[in-house]
């Protein structure tokens, strides 16, 4: 009995089935992990559904009249220590019973016509049974079976009493099974041991004729004795049934078909995944090209702006030299010996004619001449620089808008990545536009308001204070203010007399202070304009940090994704090759 049972279980399901199902399940598990990592819930659900189908047992639907031996047939076919279908002398129920594997024995009410029974019987992990009540009930409630179970069944077994296989209700049920599913039907004449061989053969041929009338050509009819099988006696007819099932349903050929079906179902997932990977590669390449182009544009714009700053400084120095040169000549002439004596004499009668007042007027003259000259040049130059800086930001903004997405937001696989990337670009676009607006505002107002805080003392020296040339603002029309003041020598102003030696020293110190002011002016203008340009460049660069981090992150994930997908694809091809499946 034990040997017979072992052979029965081994022969009803191909021994390689579990092996390949485990391999394929591992493949789909890897694929599902991949979809979860991509945060693609829809595709993850699809893969999960395929995995669930992978583990579904073969489904046998048993149809027949009451007391024809359906339950005994199932128990004998599966050869288990425990009854899978209960054998009772009288009908216990008129409901359809779905018998499946479960760790505990329990009966679950589904509705008035369907009950699910779970049993801890190992063979039920491979084969599930739908046991129908008498066919009169089945005909009345045929929809429950024809819609819920027949389409997904692997085998439909019509069990007849061998003595009388012609009852109308059993055959009537065939009317409710579409032609598409009739190819799954086999016919069993149960209790064959109760008939003479010749009479049994007559009924077997009669079943074939009936089947032909219902459009089933070359029907498979088996004559069996559950009693002989369960008692371990020969010629029970069950070996023929098992051989048929193994050859057409649970054997290697059908295993191939089932796996082929699952792999075909998963083909769309794999194709979408591969298409998504290729698209992601294109997107990463495009994003890297985009960033390289942006950096090149920024570098070129910075070089152009640096040249403009240099040209502006040269023009400012020319204006400075022209104005200070005129004042310096007037200063030297004013320190002539006769002029000094004249001013000293006149100051006795009129304080306004004193040397001190003359120096004050000279400084005012320098300031009034220098300020508008520098301001005019500065305003023109800074406007050009600001315009270049703004153009730099606008060019980058245009590149952002032109940067087309290879991954669309409706991409079947990479929806989450596409949406995140779009968010980064929109944020980047908004920030660059804000920089453009801020640049215009900064040029117009900001530096003028803050200029007072930027004023240093550029020209003081020893006992002589010559001129303070102060950079007031560097923006949209930078303003230079000449403050500072008064060339003085304590002894001179006190005594009102200057010797020739003192005169030479004062002139030299005046020239030195003019030169010092020139150097300070150049440094101040260059520093402020360089800072301005670099601040804009830094702002633009900083706004790319988040996008760059996203691209770098996706590049790292993409490399890992490629490797994972390649491993999955390799496993798929290996299974296809081993089972000689179509790719």
C-alpha positions in Angstrom: 0.0 0.0 0.0 2.8 2.4 1.0 4.7 1.6 -2.2 1.6 2.0 -4.3 0.8 5.3 -2.7 4.4 6.6 -3.3 4.3 5.6 -6.9 0.9 7.2 -7.3 2.0 10.5 -6.0 5.3 10.3 -7.9 3.6 9.4 -11.2 0.8 12.0 -11.1 3.0 15.1 -11.0 6.4 15.3 -12.8 9.3 15.0 -10.4 11.0 18.1 -11.9 8.0 20.3 -11.3 9.0 21.5 -7.8 12.6 22.1 -9.0 11.6 24.4 -11.8 8.8 26.1 -9.9 11.4 27.0 -7.2 13.8 28.4 -9.7 11.2 30.4 -11.5 9.8 31.7 -8.2 13.3 32.9 -7.2 13.5 34.7 -10.6 10.1 36.4 -10.0 11.1 37.2 -6.5 14.2 39.0 -7.8 12.0 40.8 -10.3 9.5 41.8 -7.7 12.3 43.2 -5.4 13.4 45.2 -8.4 10.0 46.7 -9.0 9.6 47.5 -5.3 13.0 49.3 -5.3 11.7 51.3 -8.3 8.6 52.1 -6.2 6.4 50.9 -9.1 3.4 49.5 -7.3 1.5 48.6 -10.4 4.3 46.4 -11.9 5.1 45.0 -8.5 1.4 43.9 -8.2 1.6 42.3 -11.7 4.7 40.3 -10.7 3.1 39.3 -7.4 0.1 38.0 -9.3 2.3 36.0 -11.6 4.1 34.5 -8.6 0.7 33.6 -7.0 -0.3 31.8 -10.2 3.0 30.0 -10.2 2.2 28.3 -6.9 -1.4 27.5 -7.7 -1.9 23.7 -7.8 -3.4 21.9 -10.7 -7.1 22.1 -10.5 -9.3 19.1 -11.2 -13.1 19.6 -11.4 -15.1 16.4 -10.7 -18.6 16.2 -12.2 -21.1 13.3 -11.8 -24.4 12.1 -10.4 -24.9 11.1 -6.8 -23.6 7.7 -5.8 -21.6 7.1 -8.9 -18.4 6.9 -6.8 -16.9 10.4 -7.4 -15.4 10.7 -4.0 -14.0 7.1 -4.1 -12.5 7.9 -7.5 -10.7 11.0 -6.2 -9.4 9.3 -3.1 -8.1 6.4 -5.1 -6.5 8.6 -7.7 -4.6 10.7 -5.2 -3.8 7.7 -2.9 -3.6 9.5 0.5 -3.8 8.2 4.1 -6.6 10.6 4.7 -9.8 11.0 2.7 -9.7 14.0 0.4 -13.3 13.6 -0.6 -15.6 12.1 2.1 -17.4 9.0 1.1 -20.9 8.9 2.6 -23.8 6.5 1.9 -26.1 9.4 1.5 -25.5 12.9 -0.1 -24.3 15.1 2.7 -24.7 18.4 0.9 -25.8 19.9 -2.3 -23.0 22.5 -2.3 -19.9 22.6 -4.5 -16.8 21.7 -2.4 -13.4 23.3 -3.3 -10.8 21.1 -1.6 -7.4 22.7 -1.2 -4.3 22.4 1.0 -4.2 24.0 4.4 -2.2 23.5 7.6 -5.4 22.8 9.5 -8.6 21.0 8.5 -11.4 23.4 8.3 -14.5 24.2 6.4 -15.0 27.7 5.1 -18.5 28.9 4.0 -18.3 30.9 0.8 -21.9 31.1 -0.2 -25.0 29.0 -0.4 -23.6 26.9 -3.2 -19.8 26.9 -2.5 -17.8 25.7 0.5 -14.0 25.6 0.7 -12.4 22.8 2.6 -8.7 22.9 3.7 -6.9 19.7 4.5 -3.2 19.1 5.6 -2.7 16.5 2.8 0.6 17.0 0.9 -0.8 16.1 -2.6 -3.2 19.0 -2.3 -0.3 21.3 -2.6 0.0 20.0 -6.2 -3.6 19.2 -7.1 -6.7 21.0 -5.9 -10.1 19.4 -6.3 -13.5 20.9 -7.0 -16.1 18.2 -6.1 -19.5 18.9 -7.4 -22.7 17.5 -5.8 -25.2 15.6 -8.0 -25.4 17.0 -11.5 -29.0 18.0 -11.0 -27.8 20.6 -8.5 -24.8 21.4 -10.8 -27.1 22.1 -13.7 -29.3 24.4 -11.5 -26.2 26.3 -10.3 -23.9 25.8 -13.2 -22.7 29.4 -13.3 -20.8 29.0 -10.1 -18.7 26.2 -11.8 -18.6 27.4 -15.4 -17.5 30.9 -14.6 -15.4 30.4 -11.5 -13.6 27.0 -12.0 -13.9 25.7 -15.5 -11.8 28.4 -17.2 -8.9 27.9 -14.7 -9.2 24.2 -14.4 -6.6 21.8 -15.7 -8.8 18.8 -16.0 -12.6 18.2 -16.0 -13.5 14.7 -15.0 -17.0 13.3 -15.8 -17.6 10.3 -13.5 -20.3 7.9 -14.5 -21.6 4.8 -12.9 -20.2 2.1 -15.2 -23.6 0.4 -15.3 -25.5 3.4 -16.5 -23.4 6.3 -18.1 -26.4 7.7 -20.0 -28.2 9.8 -17.4 -29.4 13.0 -19.0 -28.3 15.5 -16.3 -24.7 14.6 -16.5 -24.5 15.0 -20.2 -26.7 18.2 -20.0 -23.9 19.9 -18.0 -21.7 19.7 -21.1 -24.0 22.2 -22.7 -22.7 24.8 -20.2 -19.0 24.1 -20.9 -17.9 26.1 -23.9 -16.1 24.4 -26.8 -12.9 26.2 -25.7 -12.8 24.2 -22.4 -14.2 20.8 -23.6 -10.7 19.8 -24.7 -9.9 19.4 -20.9 -12.7 16.8 -20.4 -12.2 13.1 -19.7 -14.8 10.5 -19.0 -14.5 7.9 -16.2 -16.7 4.7 -15.8 -16.4 4.1 -12.1 -17.2 0.8 -10.4 -16.0 -1.1 -13.4 -15.4 -4.2 -11.3 -19.2 -4.7 -11.0 -19.6 -5.3 -14.7 -18.7 -8.0 -17.2 -15.9 -7.0 -19.6 -18.2 -7.2 -22.6 -20.9 -5.1 -21.1 -18.3 -2.6 -19.9 -16.9 -2.3 -23.4 -20.4 -1.6 -24.7 -20.9 1.2 -22.3 -17.5 2.6 -23.0 -18.3 2.8 -26.7 -21.7 4.3 -25.8 -19.9 7.1 -23.9 -17.7 7.8 -26.9 -20.8 8.1 -29.1 -22.5 10.5 -26.7 -19.3 12.6 -26.4 -19.2 12.8 -30.2 -22.7 14.2 -30.2 -21.6 16.9 -27.9 -18.8 17.9 -30.2 -16.0 16.1 -28.4 -14.0 14.1 -31.0 -11.7 11.4 -29.9 -12.8 11.5 -26.3 -10.8 9.9 -23.5 -12.8 7.3 -21.7 -11.4 5.3 -18.7 -12.8 2.3 -16.9 -11.7 2.2 -13.3 -12.4 0.4 -10.0 -11.6 2.6 -6.9 -12.2 -0.5 -4.8 -9.5 -2.5 -6.5 -7.1 0.4 -6.5 -7.6 1.1 -2.8 -7.1 -2.6 -2.0 -3.9 -2.8 -4.0 -5.3 -5.1 -6.6 -4.2 -5.1 -10.2 -6.2 -4.0 -13.2 -7.9 -1.1 -11.4 -7.6 1.1 -14.5 -6.0 3.9 -12.5 -2.6 3.5 -14.0 -4.0 4.4 -17.4 -5.7 7.5 -15.8 -2.5 8.6 -14.1 -0.4 8.1 -17.3 -2.9 10.2 -19.2 -2.8 13.0 -16.5 1.0 12.8 -16.4 1.3 12.9 -20.2 -1.1 15.7 -20.8 -1.5 17.8 -17.6 1.0 17.4 -14.8 3.9 15.9 -16.7 7.0 17.5 -18.3 5.2 18.6 -21.4 2.5 20.4 -19.4 5.1 21.7 -17.1 6.8 23.2 -20.1 3.5 24.7 -21.2 2.7 26.1 -17.8 6.1 27.7 -17.5 5.9 28.9 -21.1 2.6 30.5 -20.2 4.1 32.2 -17.1 7.2 33.3 -19.0 5.0 34.7 -21.8 2.9 36.5 -19.3 6.0 38.0 -17.7 7.4 38.9 -21.2 5.6 42.3 -21.1 7.1 43.0 -17.7 10.6 42.1 -18.9 10.2 44.1 -22.1 8.9 47.1 -20.2 11.8 46.7 -17.7 14.4 46.5 -20.5 12.8 49.5 -22.4 12.8 51.4 -19.1 16.5 50.6 -18.5 17.4 51.7 -22.0 15.4 54.9 -21.6 17.1 55.6 -18.2 20.5 55.1 -19.8 19.5 57.7 -22.5 18.2 60.0 -19.8 21.4 59.8 -17.7 23.5 60.4 -20.8 21.4 63.4 -21.8 21.6 64.8 -18.2 25.3 64.4 -18.1 25.6 66.1 -21.5 23.3 68.8 -20.3 25.4 69.5 -17.2 28.6 69.5 -19.2 27.1 72.0 -21.7 25.8 74.2 -18.8 29.3 74.2 -17.2 30.9 75.1 -20.5 28.4 77.9 -21.0 29.1 79.2 -17.5 32.8 79.0 -18.0 32.6 80.9 -21.3 30.3 83.5 -19.8 32.6 84.0 -16.9 35.6 84.5 -19.2 33.6 87.1 -21.1 32.5 88.9 -18.0 36.1 88.9 -16.6 37.2 90.6 -19.8 34.4 93.1 -19.5 35.6 93.8 -15.9 39.1 94.2 -17.1 38.1 96.6 -19.9 36.0 98.6 -17.4 38.8 99.0 -15.0 41.1 100.2 -17.8 38.6 102.9 -18.7 38.2 103.9 -15.1 41.9 104.2 -14.7 42.1 106.5 -17.8 39.4 108.8 -16.3 41.1 108.7 -13.0 44.5 109.6 -14.5 43.0 112.4 -16.6 41.2 114.1 -13.7 43.9 113.6 -11.1 46.6 114.7 -13.6 44.9 118.0 -14.2 44.5 118.6 -10.4 48.1 117.5 -9.7 49.4 120.1 -12.2 47.2 122.8 -10.7 48.4 121.8 -7.2 52.1 122.0 -8.3 51.5 125.4 -9.8 49.7 126.6 -6.7 52.8 125.7 -4.6 55.0 128.1 -6.6 57.1 130.5 -4.3 55.4 133.6 -5.6 52.0 132.1 -5.4 52.6 131.0 -1.8 53.8 134.5 -0.8 50.9 136.1 -2.5 48.4 133.8 -0.7 50.1 134.3 2.6 50.0 138.1 2.2 46.4 138.2 1.1 45.3 135.9 3.9 46.2 138.7 6.3 43.3 140.8 5.0 41.0 138.0 3.9 40.9 134.5 5.4 39.4 133.0 2.2 42.6 133.8 0.4 44.6 131.6 2.8 46.5 128.5 1.8 44.2 126.4 3.8 41.1 127.6 1.9 42.9 127.1 -1.4 43.6 123.5 -0.6 40.0 122.9 0.5 38.8 124.3 -2.9 41.3 122.2 -4.8 40.0 119.0 -3.1 36.4 120.0 -3.8 37.4 120.6 -7.4 39.0 117.2 -7.6 36.0 115.5 -6.1 33.5 117.3 -8.4 35.5 116.4 -11.4 36.4 112.8 -10.5 33.0 111.6 -9.2 30.9 112.2 -12.3 33.6 111.0 -14.6 34.1 107.7 -12.7 30.3 107.3 -12.1 29.6 107.7 -15.8 32.2 105.1 -16.8 31.2 102.8 -14.0 27.5 102.9 -14.8 28.0 102.1 -18.4 30.5 99.3 -17.7 28.5 97.7 -14.9 25.3 97.8 -16.9 27.1 95.8 -19.6 28.5 93.4 -17.0 25.2 93.0 -15.3 23.6 92.4 -18.7 26.1 89.7 -19.4 25.5 88.1 -16.1 21.8 88.1 -16.6 22.3 86.7 -20.1 24.4 83.9 -18.5 21.5 83.0 -16.2 19.0 83.3 -19.0 21.0 81.0 -21.3 21.2 78.4 -18.5 17.5 78.7 -18.0 16.9 78.2 -21.7 19.0 75.0 -21.6 17.0 73.7 -18.7 13.8 74.2 -20.7 15.3 72.6 -23.7 16.5 69.6 -21.7 13.9 67.1 -22.8 12.9 64.2 -20.6 13.7 60.8 -22.2 11.8 59.3 -19.2 8.2 60.4 -19.4 6.0 60.7 -16.3 3.8 57.9 -17.7 6.7 55.5 -18.2 5.4 52.1 -17.3 8.4 51.2 -15.2 10.2 54.3 -14.1 7.2 56.6 -13.2 8.6 57.4 -9.8 12.0 58.4 -11.1 10.5 60.4 -14.0 8.3 62.4 -11.5 11.2 63.0 -9.1 13.4 64.2 -12.0 10.7 66.5 -13.3 10.3 68.0 -9.8 14.1 68.7 -9.6 14.1 70.4 -13.0 11.0 72.5 -12.2 12.6 73.6 -9.0 15.9 74.3 -10.8 14.0 76.4 -13.4 12.2 78.4 -10.8 15.4 79.1 -8.9 17.3 80.3 -12.0 14.4 82.6 -12.9 14.6 83.9 -9.3 18.3 84.5 -9.7 17.6 86.5 -12.9 15.0 88.6 -11.1 17.2 89.1 -8.1 20.1 90.1 -10.4 18.0 92.9 -11.9 16.9 94.0 -8.4 20.4 93.8 -7.1 21.7 95.9 -9.9 19.0 98.5 -9.5 18.8 99.1 -5.8 20.6 96.9 -3.3 24.2 98.2 -3.7 23.2 101.8 -3.6 21.5 101.3 -0.3 24.4 99.5 1.2 27.2 101.5 -0.3 27.9 103.6 2.8 29.0 100.5 4.7 31.6 99.7 2.0 33.5 103.0 2.2 37.1 102.7 3.3 39.7 105.4 3.8 41.8 105.1 0.7 44.1 108.1 1.0 45.7 109.2 4.2 49.4 109.5 4.9 51.7 110.8 7.6 51.2 114.5 8.2 49.6 115.0 4.9 46.0 114.0 4.0 45.6 114.2 0.3 42.5 112.6 -1.2 40.1 109.7 -0.2 38.7 108.0 -3.2 35.9 105.8 -2.1 34.1 103.1 -4.0 30.5 103.7 -3.1 28.8 101.0 -5.1 29.4 98.4 -7.7 26.1 97.3 -9.5 23.7 98.7 -12.0 25.7 101.9 -12.5 28.3 101.8 -9.8 29.0 105.0 -8.1 32.3 106.3 -6.9 32.3 109.1 -4.4 35.4 111.2 -3.8 35.6 112.1 -0.2 38.6 112.6 1.8 39.8 115.5 2.1 42.2 118.0 2.8 45.9 118.0 2.0 47.5 119.5 5.1 50.8 119.7 6.7 50.5 120.8 10.3 53.5 123.1 10.2 52.4 124.7 6.9 48.9 125.4 8.0 50.1 126.6 11.3 52.8 128.9 10.1 51.6 129.7 6.6 55.1 129.4 5.2 56.5 126.6 3.0 60.1 126.2 2.1 61.3 124.9 -1.2 62.4 121.7 0.5 59.0 121.3 2.0 57.4 122.1 -1.4 59.2 119.2 -3.1 58.2 116.8 -0.3 54.6 117.8 -0.4 54.3 117.5 -4.2 55.9 114.0 -4.0 53.6 113.0 -1.2 50.6 114.3 -3.2 51.6 112.3 -6.2 52.1 109.2 -4.0 48.6 109.6 -2.5 47.2 110.0 -6.0 48.9 106.7 -7.0 47.8 105.0 -3.8 44.2 106.1 -4.6 44.6 104.7 -8.1 45.7 101.3 -6.8 43.0 101.2 -4.2 40.4 102.2 -6.8 41.5 99.4 -9.1 41.5 96.8 -6.3 38.2 97.9 -5.0 36.4 97.9 -8.3 37.9 94.6 -9.3 37.1 93.0 -5.9 33.5 94.2 -5.9 32.8 93.2 -9.6 34.6 89.9 -9.3 32.6 89.2 -6.1 29.4 90.1 -7.9 30.1 87.9 -10.9 31.2 85.0 -8.7 28.2 85.3 -6.4 25.9 84.8 -9.4 28.0 81.9 -10.7 28.0 80.3 -7.2 24.2 80.8 -6.9 23.7 79.1 -10.3 26.1 76.3 -9.4 24.5 75.8 -6.0 21.1 75.5 -7.5 22.4 72.6 -9.6 23.6 70.7 -6.5 20.3 69.0 -5.8 19.8 68.0 -9.4 23.4 66.8 -9.7 23.0 64.7 -6.5 19.8 63.2 -8.0 21.5 62.3 -11.2 24.5 60.9 -9.4 22.2 58.9 -7.2 20.3 57.6 -10.2 23.6 56.7 -11.9 24.6 54.6 -9.0 21.2 53.0 -8.7 21.1 52.4 -12.5 24.3 50.5 -12.4 23.0 48.3 -9.7 19.7 47.9 -11.5 21.4 46.9 -14.7 23.3 44.2 -12.9 20.2 42.9 -11.2 18.2 42.8 -14.4 21.1 41.1 -16.3 21.1 38.4 -13.6 17.3 37.9 -13.9 17.4 37.8 -17.6 20.3 35.2 -17.5 18.2 33.0 -15.2 15.2 33.3 -17.6 17.3 32.2 -20.6 18.7 29.3 -18.6 15.3 28.0 -17.7 14.0 28.5 -21.3 17.0 26.6 -22.6 16.8 23.7 -20.2 13.1 23.2 -20.9 13.5 23.9 -24.6 11.0 26.8 -24.4 10.5 29.5 -27.0 12.3 32.7 -26.0 
